[in-house]
């Protein structure tokens, strides 16, 4: 079996069997391609079925010179998944990454914004421009619903159920969930649709896409990152801010105000409660309030 053939089959497995998104597919493929490039550069003529731990270790050592510990761990994890697939398909009996130890990582707490920070960022949006109304609606939706970037840009008009107070979100692995949306954000979206989007010449295939660029097509992930980055610079906020920061802030603010962790998990679309529990580390002051409010010995 050749590397290109194995990678093609692996991608098919990830897309069909595991239902991964295009972004996840690119990430997993990139890990294997890095290994393929290393083998080619060093004239190692060895197939994916015959490669051993020593060769993988040499590759990891070479890659580690330019990667952070977190990136190294991600690379090893990606390769482990690839060789697990080969074992699953009975092409191999062992995984050459099993003896390779990943760097020890501390749990990284995400940056969050205060409500005042978010209001400040929104205040720097130029509403005199057509894209200003759109950008305000984008920020409001990111924060009010805790969406991932891909979930935001693929949001459809047919996903809006304002009478019921929900939007339908297609998350990782094409998994569907319904997220509550507040009245104010509904108003911003309705205003954008009626006053801005209605004047855009929508390109074929994007008739139902909610957020459009000036050419009538779906916004890209890069465009959302650019919008957020520019607003952060204008507002003078020094934190490391990305679109995901609004998602982190959404979860943190709900938890600080006493929201149930399971409810937050459902709204964020986390498969495991462990992923959601990272927000427990951000601010423990609310835990004392919960104890004082609910424990039978509180008095």
Secondary structure, 3 states (H helix, E strand, C coil): CCHHHHHHHHHHHHHHCCCCCHHHHHHHHHHHHHHHHHHHHCCCCCCCCCCCHHHHHHHHHHHHCCCCHHHHHHHHHHHHHHHHHHHHCCCCCCCCCCCCCCCCCCCCCCCCCCHHHHHHHHHCCCCCCHHHHHHHHHHHHHHHHCCCHHHHHCCEHHHEECCCCEEEEECHHHCEEEEECCHHHHHHHHHHHHHHHHHCCCCCCCCCECCECCCCCECCHHHHHHHHHHHHHHHCCCCCCCHHHHHHHHHHHHHHCCCCHHHHHHHHCCCCHHHHHHHHHCCCHHHHHHHHHHCCCCC
